[in-house]
Amino acid sequence: MTALAPSSRPVRVWDVVLSVVLLLGLGVLAALTSLFGAFLAMASDPCGAVECDTGLISAGMLTAMILPWVLLAAAVTVVVVLLVRRRLAFWVPLVGVPLVIGAWFLGAAIASAGVPGSTL
């Protein structure tokens, strides 16, 4: 077995702490957007009067509920890899924030497409 050579880069404690705090914030944001994604089921409210595509409404709701968690998992993975390699990682959760918010809008757009005459 070969021993791993020590990295020449120092551990940046501030980066580790900031990355963990920002990841926790991203987790809270993912939970909130996922919760708000469940409310997209209300897009089917006018479906008694008009013909709706419930498959699209369901797909939009599931997209808005699941995609934020997938993006959070990806951000955690990238942060861990960067921290192990002793690279700056605090920026990853910051990039994740607009992506998680955009995931809700993507789900809302898909759900809205299932209701004829609706606009986002």
C-alpha positions as CSV (number, residue, x, y, z in Angstrom):
1,M,0.0,0.0,0.0
2,T,1.1,3.5,-0.7
3,A,0.6,6.3,1.7
4,L,-1.1,9.4,0.4
5,A,1.2,12.4,0.1
6,P,0.2,15.4,2.2
7,S,-1.4,18.1,0.2
8,S,0.7,21.2,-0.3
9,R,-2.4,23.4,0.2
10,P,-3.3,24.5,3.7
11,V,-6.8,23.8,5.1
12,R,-8.8,27.0,5.1
13,V,-11.0,26.7,8.2
14,W,-13.1,29.7,7.2
15,D,-13.9,28.1,3.9
16,V,-15.0,24.8,5.6
17,V,-17.2,26.7,8.1
18,L,-18.7,29.0,5.5
19,S,-19.3,26.1,3.1
20,V,-21.2,24.2,5.8
21,V,-23.3,27.2,6.9
22,L,-24.2,28.0,3.3
23,L,-25.0,24.3,2.6
24,L,-27.4,24.4,5.6
25,G,-29.0,27.5,4.2
26,L,-29.3,25.8,0.8
27,G,-31.0,22.9,2.6
28,V,-33.6,25.2,4.1
29,L,-34.2,26.8,0.8
30,A,-34.6,23.4,-0.9
31,A,-37.1,22.4,1.8
32,L,-39.1,25.6,1.3
33,T,-39.1,25.4,-2.5
34,S,-40.1,21.7,-2.2
35,L,-43.0,22.7,0.1
36,F,-44.1,25.4,-2.3
37,G,-43.9,22.9,-5.2
38,A,-46.6,20.9,-3.5
39,F,-48.9,23.9,-3.8
40,L,-48.6,23.6,-7.6
41,A,-51.3,20.9,-7.3
42,M,-53.7,23.8,-7.1
43,A,-53.0,24.5,-10.8
44,S,-55.6,21.9,-11.4
45,D,-58.3,24.0,-9.7
46,P,-59.9,25.3,-13.0
47,C,-59.9,21.8,-14.5
48,G,-63.6,21.4,-13.8
49,A,-64.4,24.0,-16.4
50,V,-61.7,23.3,-18.9
51,E,-59.9,20.2,-20.1
52,C,-56.5,20.0,-18.4
53,D,-53.5,17.7,-18.9
54,T,-53.1,16.3,-15.4
55,G,-49.9,14.5,-16.4
56,L,-48.2,17.8,-17.1
57,I,-49.5,19.3,-13.8
58,S,-48.2,16.3,-11.9
59,A,-44.9,16.4,-13.7
60,G,-44.5,20.1,-12.9
61,M,-45.4,19.5,-9.3
62,L,-43.0,16.6,-8.9
63,T,-40.3,18.6,-10.7
64,A,-40.7,21.5,-8.3
65,M,-40.7,19.1,-5.3
66,I,-37.8,16.8,-6.2
67,L,-35.3,18.8,-8.3
68,P,-34.3,21.1,-5.4
69,W,-33.2,18.0,-3.4
70,V,-31.3,16.7,-6.4
71,L,-29.5,20.0,-6.7
72,L,-28.8,20.1,-3.0
73,A,-27.3,16.6,-3.2
74,A,-25.1,17.7,-6.1
75,A,-24.0,20.8,-4.3
76,V,-23.0,18.7,-1.2
77,T,-21.1,16.3,-3.3
78,V,-19.2,19.0,-5.1
79,V,-18.4,20.8,-1.8
80,V,-17.1,17.6,-0.2
81,V,-14.9,16.9,-3.3
82,L,-13.5,20.5,-3.3
83,L,-12.9,20.5,0.4
84,V,-11.0,17.1,0.3
85,R,-8.9,18.6,-2.5
86,R,-8.4,21.7,-0.4
87,R,-9.9,24.0,-3.0
88,L,-12.3,26.9,-2.3
89,A,-15.8,25.5,-2.0
90,F,-18.0,28.3,-0.5
91,W,-19.1,29.4,-3.9
92,V,-20.9,26.1,-4.7
93,P,-23.9,26.7,-2.4
94,L,-24.1,30.3,-3.7
95,V,-24.4,29.0,-7.2
96,G,-27.0,26.5,-6.0
97,V,-29.4,29.2,-4.7
98,P,-30.5,30.4,-8.1
99,L,-30.6,26.9,-9.4
100,V,-32.9,25.7,-6.6
101,I,-35.2,28.7,-7.1
102,G,-35.1,28.1,-10.9
103,A,-36.2,24.5,-10.3
104,W,-39.4,25.8,-8.7
105,F,-40.1,28.1,-11.7
106,L,-39.4,25.2,-14.1
107,G,-41.9,23.1,-12.3
108,A,-44.4,25.9,-12.2
109,A,-44.0,26.4,-16.0
110,I,-44.5,22.7,-16.6
111,A,-47.6,22.7,-14.4
112,S,-48.9,25.8,-16.0
113,A,-48.5,24.2,-19.5
114,G,-51.1,21.6,-18.4
115,V,-53.8,24.2,-18.0
116,P,-55.0,25.7,-21.2
117,G,-55.2,29.5,-21.2
118,S,-53.0,29.9,-18.1
119,T,-49.9,32.1,-17.9
120,L,-47.1,31.8,-15.4
